Amino acid sequence: MPNHYTAAGTNIEEVKRKNAEYGLSYNEVKALLASTGGKNTKQFSDTNAEEIKKQIHPH
């Protein structure tokens, strides 16, 4: 029987189960964006683009 816990004591199966209950995974989002060519994706984001631009280019 394989060990279902990490060295730190984390239950790997429990983490996988909880992750499955939440939104899309990183790879699922990448696949979605790739399938749409990145067009019309604003509906999937609540990111403030202007705020991000200010953080990247502070001057």
JORAZI-V688736 format. One record per residue. N is the residue number from 0. RES is the residue in one letter. PHI is phi in whole degrees, 0 to 359 (none if undefined). D_FIRST is the distance of its C-alpha to the first C-alpha in Angstrom with 1 decimal. Layout:
# JORAZI-V688736
n:N res:RES phi:PHI d_first:D_FIRST
n:N res:RES phi:PHI d_first:D_FIRST
This chain:
# JORAZI-V688736
n:0 res:M phi:none d_first:0.0
n:1 res:P phi:290 d_first:3.8
n:2 res:N phi:285 d_first:6.6
n:3 res:H phi:259 d_first:8.9
n:4 res:Y phi:233 d_first:11.9
n:5 res:T phi:281 d_first:14.5
n:6 res:A phi:300 d_first:16.4
n:7 res:A phi:276 d_first:18.9
n:8 res:G phi:95 d_first:16.7
n:9 res:T phi:284 d_first:16.8
n:10 res:N phi:280 d_first:14.5
n:11 res:I phi:299 d_first:13.9
n:12 res:E phi:295 d_first:13.5
n:13 res:E phi:294 d_first:16.5
n:14 res:V phi:297 d_first:18.5
n:15 res:K phi:299 d_first:17.9
n:16 res:R phi:297 d_first:19.0
n:17 res:K phi:294 d_first:22.0
n:18 res:N phi:300 d_first:23.0
n:19 res:A phi:294 d_first:23.1
n:20 res:E phi:281 d_first:25.6
n:21 res:Y phi:262 d_first:28.1
n:22 res:G phi:299 d_first:30.5
n:23 res:L phi:297 d_first:30.1
n:24 res:S phi:283 d_first:27.9
n:25 res:Y phi:304 d_first:29.8
n:26 res:N phi:293 d_first:29.1
n:27 res:E phi:293 d_first:30.2
n:28 res:V phi:295 d_first:33.4
n:29 res:K phi:302 d_first:34.0
n:30 res:A phi:295 d_first:33.7
n:31 res:L phi:298 d_first:36.0
n:32 res:L phi:297 d_first:38.6
n:33 res:A phi:295 d_first:38.5
n:34 res:S phi:289 d_first:39.1
n:35 res:T phi:261 d_first:42.1
n:36 res:G phi:69 d_first:43.5
n:37 res:G phi:80 d_first:43.4
n:38 res:K phi:270 d_first:46.3
n:39 res:N phi:58 d_first:46.6
n:40 res:T phi:264 d_first:43.6
n:41 res:K phi:303 d_first:45.5
n:42 res:Q phi:299 d_first:44.4
n:43 res:F phi:266 d_first:40.8
n:44 res:S phi:232 d_first:41.8
n:45 res:D phi:246 d_first:43.4
n:46 res:T phi:287 d_first:43.9
n:47 res:N phi:273 d_first:47.4
n:48 res:A phi:301 d_first:48.4
n:49 res:E phi:295 d_first:51.5
n:50 res:E phi:296 d_first:49.7
n:51 res:I phi:296 d_first:47.2
n:52 res:K phi:300 d_first:50.2
n:53 res:K phi:295 d_first:51.8
n:54 res:Q phi:290 d_first:48.8
n:55 res:I phi:284 d_first:48.6
n:56 res:H phi:238 d_first:52.4
n:57 res:P phi:293 d_first:53.8
n:58 res:H phi:258 d_first:57.3
